[in-house]
Amino acid sequence: MAGLTNYYNDRHWSFVFITWNEINGPVIEIGENNRGKYTSYLKDNAIKIPEGTEYVWFRTKVRKESYTYEYSFDGVTFTEIPVKLDAAVLSDDYVLQSYGGFFTGAFVGLAVVDYSGYEISADFYDFAYQELGDRLTANGAYSWEASESRFN
């Protein structure tokens, strides 16, 4: 498993990653760990990586109340994965309710997990961080005026 993570601590994170399944071979999946409970979101609907694909690009769009992941097979055209995650799970206030907050805030980063034990490496060629506003306005620009309605 290799991909992009939004991470607070070892009990509060999510991960969009490349893995392999019996149905489609190499696929894209999203997993989340919320208070130590792991959820796999796409399962049998994991996104098949087309044969011959050399690279896969991931990005995340984090807003005040929610965040999503996107993927691309050409680095230009990105497709949003239809899983909207609650950004509160990665907050000090949420973590403090059950585990103890650390006042570090959430991180975005690259992650690899070798569950198979085959010691196969993952290569990452680029990582960029771009801060945008909280929401997209009608004219295509981003605004910092956050919406207070959950998941609209």
MILOVO-117844 format. One record per atom (N, C-alpha, C): residue number from 0; atom name; x, y, z. Coordinates in Angstrom, 2 decimals, m for minus. Layout:
// residues N
[NUM,'CA',[X,Y,Z]]
...
This chain:
// residues 152
[0,'N',[0.85,m1.17,0.00]]
[0,'CA',[0.00,0.00,0.00]]
[0,'C',[0.90,1.23,0.00]]
[1,'N',[0.64,2.13,m0.94]]
[1,'CA',[1.44,3.35,m1.01]]
[1,'C',[0.55,4.48,m1.52]]
[2,'N',[0.67,5.65,m0.89]]
[2,'CA',[m0.15,6.76,m1.33]]
[2,'C',[0.00,8.00,m0.48]]
[3,'N',[m1.11,8.72,m0.33]]
[3,'CA',[m1.16,10.02,0.33]]
[3,'C',[m2.03,9.90,1.58]]
[4,'N',[m1.57,10.50,2.67]]
[4,'CA',[m2.31,10.41,3.93]]
[4,'C',[m2.60,11.78,4.51]]
[5,'N',[m3.74,11.88,5.18]]
[5,'CA',[m4.05,12.98,6.09]]
[5,'C',[m3.97,12.35,7.47]]
[6,'N',[m3.11,12.89,8.32]]
[6,'CA',[m2.68,12.17,9.52]]
[6,'C',[m2.69,13.08,10.74]]
[7,'N',[m3.26,12.58,11.83]]
[7,'CA',[m3.16,13.26,13.13]]
[7,'C',[m2.26,12.45,14.06]]
[8,'N',[m2.61,11.19,14.27]]
[8,'CA',[m1.76,10.27,15.04]]
[8,'C',[m2.09,8.84,14.61]]
[9,'N',[m1.54,7.86,15.30]]
[9,'CA',[m1.71,6.47,14.85]]
[9,'C',[m3.14,5.95,15.00]]
[10,'N',[m4.03,6.70,15.64]]
[10,'CA',[m5.43,6.28,15.78]]
[10,'C',[m6.39,7.16,14.99]]
[11,'N',[m5.89,8.19,14.34]]
[11,'CA',[m6.73,9.16,13.62]]
[11,'C',[m6.04,9.57,12.32]]
[12,'N',[m6.40,8.90,11.24]]
[12,'CA',[m5.81,9.20,9.94]]
[12,'C',[m6.68,8.64,8.82]]
[13,'N',[m6.39,9.08,7.60]]
[13,'CA',[m6.97,8.46,6.41]]
[13,'C',[m5.86,8.35,5.37]]
[14,'N',[m6.15,7.58,4.31]]
[14,'CA',[m5.09,7.18,3.39]]
[14,'C',[m5.73,6.84,2.06]]
[15,'N',[m5.33,7.48,0.97]]
[15,'CA',[m5.69,7.03,m0.37]]
[15,'C',[m4.45,6.33,m0.89]]
[16,'N',[m4.63,5.12,m1.40]]
[16,'CA',[m3.43,4.33,m1.70]]
[16,'C',[m3.66,3.35,m2.85]]
[17,'N',[m2.55,2.92,m3.41]]
[17,'CA',[m2.55,1.85,m4.40]]
[17,'C',[m2.36,0.55,m3.65]]
[18,'N',[m3.19,m0.41,m3.99]]
[18,'CA',[m3.08,m1.75,m3.42]]
[18,'C',[m3.43,m2.74,m4.51]]
[19,'N',[m3.66,m3.98,m4.15]]
[19,'CA',[m3.99,m5.02,m5.11]]
[19,'C',[m5.15,m5.82,m4.57]]
[20,'N',[m6.12,m6.14,m5.44]]
[20,'CA',[m7.19,m7.03,m4.99]]
[20,'C',[m7.43,m8.14,m6.00]]
[21,'N',[m8.13,m9.18,m5.58]]
[21,'CA',[m8.35,m10.37,m6.40]]
[21,'C',[m9.21,m10.09,m7.63]]
[22,'N',[m10.06,m9.08,m7.57]]
[22,'CA',[m11.00,m8.80,m8.66]]
[22,'C',[m10.33,m8.03,m9.80]]
[23,'N',[m9.64,m6.94,m9.48]]
[23,'CA',[m9.12,m6.03,m10.50]]
[23,'C',[m7.61,m5.89,m10.54]]
[24,'N',[m6.87,m6.58,m9.71]]
[24,'CA',[m5.42,m6.39,m9.68]]
[24,'C',[m5.10,m5.09,m8.99]]
[25,'N',[m4.25,m4.23,m9.59]]
[25,'CA',[m3.90,m2.96,m8.94]]
[25,'C',[m5.09,m2.00,m8.92]]
[26,'N',[m5.38,m1.47,m7.74]]
[26,'CA',[m6.53,m0.59,m7.55]]
[26,'C',[m6.19,0.55,m6.60]]
[27,'N',[m7.07,1.55,m6.59]]
[27,'CA',[m7.00,2.66,m5.64]]
[27,'C',[m8.08,2.45,m4.59]]
[28,'N',[m7.71,2.60,m3.34]]
[28,'CA',[m8.62,2.41,m2.20]]
[28,'C',[m8.46,3.58,m1.24]]
[29,'N',[m9.47,3.82,m0.43]]
[29,'CA',[m9.40,4.80,0.66]]
[29,'C',[m9.68,4.07,1.96]]
[30,'N',[m8.81,4.29,2.94]]
[30,'CA',[m9.02,3.74,4.28]]
[30,'C',[m8.97,4.87,5.30]]
[31,'N',[m9.66,4.66,6.41]]
[31,'CA',[m9.65,5.65,7.50]]
[31,'C',[m9.56,4.93,8.83]]
[32,'N',[m8.77,5.48,9.72]]
[32,'CA',[m8.69,5.01,11.10]]
[32,'C',[m9.28,6.11,11.98]]
[33,'N',[m10.40,5.81,12.63]]
[33,'CA',[m11.10,6.78,13.47]]
[33,'C',[m11.21,6.18,14.87]]
[34,'N',[m10.44,6.74,15.78]]
[34,'CA',[m10.37,6.24,17.16]]
[34,'C',[m9.97,4.77,17.21]]
[35,'N',[m9.08,4.41,16.31]]
[35,'CA',[m8.57,3.05,16.29]]
[35,'C',[m9.42,2.06,15.52]]
[36,'N',[m10.54,2.49,14.94]]
[36,'CA',[m11.39,1.60,14.15]]
[36,'C',[m11.13,1.88,12.67]]
[37,'N',[m10.66,0.85,11.95]]
[37,'CA',[m10.31,0.99,10.54]]
[37,'C',[m11.52,0.73,9.65]]
[38,'N',[m11.72,1.60,8.65]]
[38,'CA',[m12.77,1.43,7.65]]
[38,'C',[m12.15,1.50,6.27]]
[39,'N',[m12.46,0.51,5.45]]
[39,'CA',[m12.09,0.52,4.04]]
[39,'C',[m13.33,0.96,3.27]]
[40,'N',[m13.23,2.03,2.49]]
[40,'CA',[m14.42,2.63,1.90]]
[40,'C',[m14.84,2.05,0.55]]
[41,'N',[m13.91,1.75,m0.31]]
[41,'CA',[m14.29,1.36,m1.67]]
[41,'C',[m14.48,m0.15,m1.84]]
[42,'N',[m13.71,m0.94,m1.17]]
[42,'CA',[m13.79,m2.41,m1.18]]
[42,'C',[m13.93,m2.95,m2.60]]
[43,'N',[m15.04,m3.63,m2.91]]
[43,'CA',[m15.23,m4.20,m4.25]]
[43,'C',[m15.38,m3.14,m5.33]]
[44,'N',[m15.61,m1.89,m4.94]]
[44,'CA',[m15.70,m0.78,m5.90]]
[44,'C',[m14.40,0.00,m6.00]]
[45,'N',[m13.31,m0.60,m5.54]]
[45,'CA',[m12.00,0.05,m5.65]]
[45,'C',[m11.75,0.41,m7.12]]
[46,'N',[m11.04,1.50,m7.34]]
[46,'CA',[m10.83,2.03,m8.68]]
[46,'C',[m9.70,1.27,m9.36]]
[47,'N',[m10.04,0.62,m10.46]]
[47,'CA',[m9.05,m0.17,m11.20]]
[47,'C',[m8.04,0.76,m11.86]]
[48,'N',[m6.78,0.43,m11.71]]
[48,'CA',[m5.72,1.17,m12.39]]
[48,'C',[m5.54,0.52,m13.76]]
[49,'N',[m5.70,1.28,m14.84]]
[49,'CA',[m5.63,0.70,m16.18]]
[49,'C',[m4.27,0.02,m16.44]]
[50,'N',[m4.34,m1.08,m17.17]]
[50,'CA',[m3.12,m1.80,m17.53]]
[50,'C',[m2.19,m0.86,m18.29]]
[51,'N',[m0.92,m0.93,m17.99]]
[51,'CA',[0.07,m0.09,m18.65]]
[51,'C',[0.27,1.27,m18.00]]
[52,'N',[m0.50,1.58,m16.97]]
[52,'CA',[m0.35,2.86,m16.27]]
[52,'C',[1.00,2.89,m15.57]]
[53,'N',[1.79,3.92,m15.87]]
[53,'CA',[3.12,4.01,m15.29]]
[53,'C',[3.12,4.76,m13.97]]
[54,'N',[2.30,5.81,m13.86]]
[54,'CA',[2.27,6.63,m12.66]]
[54,'C',[0.82,6.88,m12.24]]
[55,'N',[0.65,7.10,m10.95]]
[55,'CA',[m0.65,7.52,m10.41]]
[55,'C',[m0.39,8.74,m9.54]]
[56,'N',[m1.18,9.78,m9.74]]
[56,'CA',[m1.09,11.00,m8.95]]
[56,'C',[m2.25,11.03,m7.97]]
[57,'N',[m1.97,11.50,m6.76]]
[57,'CA',[m3.01,11.69,m5.75]]
[57,'C',[m2.97,13.13,m5.27]]
[58,'N',[m4.11,13.63,m4.88]]
[58,'CA',[m4.16,14.90,m4.17]]
[58,'C',[m5.35,14.87,m3.23]]
[59,'N',[m5.28,15.74,m2.24]]
[59,'CA',[m6.37,15.85,m1.28]]
[59,'C',[m6.84,17.30,m1.25]]
[60,'N',[m8.12,17.47,m1.08]]
[60,'CA',[m8.69,18.81,m0.93]]
[60,'C',[m9.31,18.86,0.46]]
[61,'N',[m8.66,19.62,1.33]]
[61,'CA',[m9.10,19.72,2.72]]
[61,'C',[m9.79,21.05,2.92]]
[62,'N',[m10.97,21.00,3.47]]
[62,'CA',[m11.74,22.19,3.78]]
[62,'C',[m11.95,22.24,5.29]]
[63,'N',[m12.65,23.23,5.76]]
[63,'CA',[m12.84,23.40,7.20]]
[63,'C',[m13.53,22.19,7.83]]
[64,'N',[m14.54,21.66,7.17]]
[64,'CA',[m15.37,20.62,7.78]]
[64,'C',[m15.22,19.24,7.15]]
[65,'N',[m14.70,19.16,5.96]]
[65,'CA',[m14.59,17.88,5.28]]
[65,'C',[m13.39,17.89,4.34]]
[66,'N',[m13.06,16.71,3.86]]
[66,'CA',[m12.00,16.61,2.85]]
[66,'C',[m12.24,15.41,1.96]]
[67,'N',[m11.64,15.47,0.78]]
[67,'CA',[m11.77,14.41,m0.21]]
[67,'C',[m10.41,14.10,m0.80]]
[68,'N',[m10.36,13.00,m1.52]]
[68,'CA',[m9.16,12.63,m2.27]]
[68,'C',[m9.49,12.58,m3.75]]
[69,'N',[m8.46,12.82,m4.58]]
[69,'CA',[m8.59,12.74,m6.03]]
[69,'C',[m7.43,11.95,m6.58]]
[70,'N',[m7.61,11.39,m7.78]]
[70,'CA',[m6.54,10.66,m8.44]]
[70,'C',[m6.46,11.06,m9.90]]
[71,'N',[m5.31,10.78,m10.51]]
[71,'CA',[m5.11,11.03,m11.94]]
[71,'C',[m4.15,9.98,m12.48]]
[72,'N',[m4.37,9.59,m13.73]]
[72,'CA',[m3.45,8.67,m14.38]]
[72,'C',[m2.53,9.39,m15.36]]
[73,'N',[m2.76,10.71,m15.55]]
[73,'CA',[m1.90,11.48,m16.46]]
[73,'C',[m1.29,12.72,m15.80]]
[74,'N',[m1.64,12.99,m14.55]]
[74,'CA',[m1.10,14.15,m13.84]]
[74,'C',[m1.77,15.46,m14.21]]
[75,'N',[m2.76,15.42,m15.09]]
[75,'CA',[m3.45,16.63,m15.54]]
[75,'C',[m4.93,16.60,m15.15]]
[76,'N',[m5.61,15.55,m15.54]]
[76,'CA',[m7.03,15.40,m15.28]]
[76,'C',[m7.24,14.60,m14.00]]
[77,'N',[m7.81,15.24,m12.99]]
[77,'CA',[m8.03,14.58,m11.70]]
[77,'C',[m9.51,14.24,m11.53]]
[78,'N',[m9.76,13.10,m10.92]]
[78,'CA',[m11.11,12.63,m10.65]]
[78,'C',[m11.30,12.54,m9.14]]
[79,'N',[m12.34,13.20,m8.63]]
[79,'CA',[m12.62,13.11,m7.20]]
[79,'C',[m13.21,11.75,m6.87]]
[80,'N',[m12.70,11.13,m5.83]]
[80,'CA',[m13.24,9.87,m5.35]]
[80,'C',[m14.45,10.21,m4.48]]
[81,'N',[m15.60,9.58,m4.70]]
[81,'CA',[m16.84,9.98,m4.00]]
[81,'C',[m16.92,9.51,m2.55]]
[82,'N',[m15.90,9.88,m1.78]]
[82,'CA',[m15.89,9.60,m0.34]]
[82,'C',[m15.55,10.92,0.34]]
[83,'N',[m16.50,11.47,1.11]]
[83,'CA',[m16.27,12.72,1.82]]
[83,'C',[m16.01,12.39,3.29]]
[84,'N',[m14.84,12.79,3.78]]
[84,'CA',[m14.42,12.46,5.14]]
[84,'C',[m14.57,13.68,6.05]]
[85,'N',[m14.86,13.42,7.31]]
[85,'CA',[m15.07,14.46,8.31]]
[85,'C',[m13.72,14.97,8.81]]
[86,'N',[m13.41,16.23,8.55]]
[86,'CA',[m12.13,16.82,8.96]]
[86,'C',[m11.99,16.91,10.47]]
[87,'N',[m13.09,16.89,11.20]]
[87,'CA',[m13.02,16.97,12.67]]
[87,'C',[m12.25,15.79,13.26]]
[88,'N',[m12.27,14.64,12.59]]
[88,'CA',[m11.56,13.45,13.09]]
[88,'C',[m10.06,13.72,13.23]]
[89,'N',[m9.55,14.69,12.48]]
[89,'CA',[m8.13,15.02,12.52]]
[89,'C',[m7.84,16.27,13.34]]
[90,'N',[m8.74,16.61,14.25]]
[90,'CA',[m8.58,17.84,15.04]]
[90,'C',[m8.21,17.53,16.49]]
[91,'N',[m7.54,18.48,17.13]]
[91,'CA',[m7.19,18.34,18.55]]
[91,'C',[m8.44,18.12,19.40]]
[92,'N',[m9.51,18.88,19.13]]
[92,'CA',[m10.73,18.78,19.93]]
[92,'C',[m11.34,17.38,19.87]]
[93,'N',[m11.39,16.80,18.68]]
[93,'CA',[m11.97,15.47,18.52]]
[93,'C',[m11.10,14.41,19.19]]
[94,'N',[m9.82,14.45,18.95]]
[94,'CA',[m8.91,13.46,19.51]]
[94,'C',[m8.91,13.53,21.03]]
[95,'N',[m8.97,14.73,21.58]]
[95,'CA',[m8.94,14.94,23.03]]
[95,'C',[m10.13,14.25,23.72]]
[96,'N',[m11.24,14.07,23.04]]
[96,'CA',[m12.42,13.44,23.63]]
[96,'C',[m12.17,12.00,24.06]]
[97,'N',[m11.23,11.32,23.39]]
[97,'CA',[m11.04,9.90,23.70]]
[97,'C',[m9.59,9.50,23.93]]
[98,'N',[m8.65,10.32,23.51]]
[98,'CA',[m7.27,9.84,23.48]]
[98,'C',[m6.28,10.81,24.08]]
[99,'N',[m6.53,12.07,23.98]]
[99,'CA',[m5.57,13.08,24.42]]
[99,'C',[m4.97,13.78,23.23]]
[100,'N',[m5.27,15.05,23.09]]
[100,'CA',[m4.75,15.82,21.96]]
[100,'C',[m3.30,16.20,22.17]]
[101,'N',[m2.63,16.52,21.11]]
[101,'CA',[m1.21,16.84,21.18]]
[101,'C',[m0.90,18.24,20.68]]
[102,'N',[m1.91,18.97,20.24]]
[102,'CA',[m1.75,20.34,19.75]]
[102,'C',[m0.77,20.43,18.59]]
[103,'N',[m0.68,19.37,17.83]]
[103,'CA',[0.19,19.38,16.66]]
[103,'C',[m0.58,19.70,15.40]]
[104,'N',[m1.87,19.46,15.42]]
[104,'CA',[m2.68,19.61,14.22]]
[104,'C',[m2.49,18.43,13.29]]
[105,'N',[m3.19,18.48,12.18]]
[105,'CA',[m3.12,17.40,11.20]]
[105,'C',[m1.99,17.65,10.20]]
[106,'N',[m1.52,16.58,9.62]]
[106,'CA',[m0.46,16.62,8.62]]
[106,'C',[m0.97,15.99,7.33]]
[107,'N',[m0.39,16.36,6.22]]
[107,'CA',[m0.58,15.64,4.96]]
[107,'C',[0.80,15.12,4.57]]
[108,'N',[0.84,13.91,4.05]]
[108,'CA',[2.14,13.36,3.71]]
[108,'C',[2.04,12.10,2.88]]
[109,'N',[3.18,11.52,2.60]]
[109,'CA',[3.28,10.29,1.83]]
[109,'C',[3.41,9.13,2.79]]
[110,'N',[2.83,7.98,2.42]]
[110,'CA',[2.85,6.84,3.33]]
[110,'C',[2.98,5.53,2.54]]
[111,'N',[3.65,4.58,3.16]]
[111,'CA',[3.80,3.23,2.60]]
[111,'C',[3.62,2.23,3.73]]
[112,'N',[2.85,1.17,3.47]]
[112,'CA',[2.67,0.09,4.44]]
[112,'C',[2.93,m1.22,3.71]]
[113,'N',[3.82,m2.04,4.24]]
[113,'CA',[4.17,m3.32,3.62]]
[113,'C',[3.49,m4.45,4.38]]
[114,'N',[2.17,m4.61,4.17]]
[114,'CA',[1.44,m5.68,4.85]]
[114,'C',[1.83,m7.06,4.34]]
[115,'N',[2.25,m7.14,3.09]]
[115,'CA',[2.54,m8.44,2.49]]
[115,'C',[3.84,m9.04,2.99]]
[116,'N',[4.77,m8.19,3.41]]
[116,'CA',[6.06,m8.67,3.87]]
[116,'C',[7.02,m9.00,2.74]]
[117,'N',[6.70,m8.59,1.51]]
[117,'CA',[7.58,m8.86,0.37]]
[117,'C',[8.72,m7.87,0.25]]
[118,'N',[8.73,m6.85,1.10]]
[118,'CA',[9.78,m5.82,1.10]]
[118,'C',[9.92,m5.12,m0.24]]
[119,'N',[8.76,m4.86,m0.89]]
[119,'CA',[8.75,m4.13,m2.15]]
[119,'C',[8.67,m2.64,m1.83]]
[120,'N',[9.47,m1.85,m2.51]]
[120,'CA',[9.51,m0.42,m2.23]]
[120,'C',[8.48,0.34,m3.07]]
[121,'N',[8.20,1.54,m2.64]]
[121,'CA',[7.35,2.47,m3.40]]
[121,'C',[8.19,3.70,m3.69]]
[122,'N',[8.10,4.20,m4.90]]
[122,'CA',[8.85,5.39,m5.29]]
[122,'C',[7.89,6.56,m5.44]]
[123,'N',[8.25,7.67,m4.82]]
[123,'CA',[7.50,8.91,m4.95]]
[123,'C',[8.41,9.91,m5.65]]
[124,'N',[7.86,10.62,m6.64]]
[124,'CA',[8.69,11.52,m7.43]]
[124,'C',[8.40,12.99,m7.19]]
[125,'N',[7.30,13.30,m6.55]]
[125,'CA',[6.96,14.70,m6.35]]
[125,'C',[5.98,14.83,m5.19]]
[126,'N',[6.11,15.92,m4.47]]
[126,'CA',[5.14,16.25,m3.43]]
[126,'C',[5.06,17.77,m3.38]]
[127,'N',[3.86,18.30,m3.48]]
[127,'CA',[3.67,19.75,m3.44]]
[127,'C',[2.49,20.05,m2.53]]
[128,'N',[2.59,21.17,m1.83]]
[128,'CA',[1.52,21.62,m0.95]]
[128,'C',[1.08,22.99,m1.42]]
[129,'N',[m0.20,23.16,m1.65]]
[129,'CA',[m0.74,24.45,m2.07]]
[129,'C',[m1.94,24.78,m1.20]]
[130,'N',[m1.88,25.90,m0.52]]
[130,'CA',[m2.98,26.32,0.34]]
[130,'C',[m3.98,27.13,m0.47]]
[131,'N',[m5.23,26.67,m0.43]]
[131,'CA',[m6.31,27.36,m1.13]]
[131,'C',[m7.33,27.84,m0.12]]
[132,'N',[m8.29,28.58,m0.56]]
[132,'CA',[m9.37,29.02,0.32]]
[132,'C',[m10.23,27.84,0.75]]
[133,'N',[m11.21,28.13,1.59]]
[133,'CA',[m12.05,27.09,2.15]]
[133,'C',[m13.09,26.55,1.17]]
[134,'N',[m13.52,27.38,0.24]]
[134,'CA',[m14.53,26.90,m0.70]]
[134,'C',[m14.37,27.60,m2.04]]
[135,'N',[m14.88,26.96,m3.07]]
[135,'CA',[m14.82,27.50,m4.43]]
[135,'C',[m16.03,28.39,m4.67]]
[136,'N',[m15.80,29.59,m5.17]]
[136,'CA',[m16.89,30.53,m5.44]]
[136,'C',[m17.37,30.37,m6.89]]
[137,'N',[m18.44,31.05,m7.23]]
[137,'CA',[m19.05,30.94,m8.56]]
[137,'C',[m18.09,31.34,m9.68]]
[138,'N',[m17.17,32.27,m9.41]]
[138,'CA',[m16.25,32.71,m10.46]]
[138,'C',[m14.99,31.84,m10.57]]
[139,'N',[m14.95,30.73,m9.83]]
[139,'CA',[m13.82,29.81,m9.94]]
[139,'C',[m12.67,30.10,m9.00]]
[140,'N',[m12.80,31.14,m8.17]]
[140,'CA',[m11.75,31.46,m7.20]]
[140,'C',[m12.10,30.81,m5.86]]
[141,'N',[m11.11,30.73,m4.99]]
[141,'CA',[m11.35,30.18,m3.65]]
[141,'C',[m11.55,31.31,m2.66]]
[142,'N',[m12.38,31.06,m1.66]]
[142,'CA',[m12.69,32.04,m0.64]]
[142,'C',[m12.33,31.49,0.73]]
[143,'N',[m11.92,32.38,1.62]]
[143,'CA',[m11.64,31.97,3.00]]
[143,'C',[m12.87,32.12,3.89]]
[144,'N',[m14.00,32.52,3.34]]
[144,'CA',[m15.24,32.64,4.11]]
[144,'C',[m15.87,31.26,4.21]]
[145,'N',[m15.58,30.57,5.28]]
[145,'CA',[m16.00,29.18,5.43]]
[145,'C',[m17.50,29.05,5.63]]
[146,'N',[m18.05,28.02,5.05]]
[146,'CA',[m19.45,27.68,5.29]]
[146,'C',[m19.54,26.96,6.63]]
[147,'N',[m20.53,27.29,7.41]]
[147,'CA',[m20.69,26.64,8.72]]
[147,'C',[m21.63,25.45,8.66]]
[148,'N',[m22.23,25.18,7.51]]
[148,'CA',[m23.13,24.03,7.40]]
[148,'C',[m22.32,22.78,7.08]]
[149,'N',[m22.50,21.75,7.87]]
[149,'CA',[m21.72,20.52,7.72]]
[149,'C',[m22.02,19.82,6.40]]
[150,'N',[m20.99,19.56,5.63]]
[150,'CA',[m21.03,18.71,4.44]]
[150,'C',[m22.01,19.17,3.36]]
[151,'N',[m22.16,20.46,3.17]]
[151,'CA',[m22.99,20.94,2.06]]
[151,'C',[m22.15,21.18,0.84]]
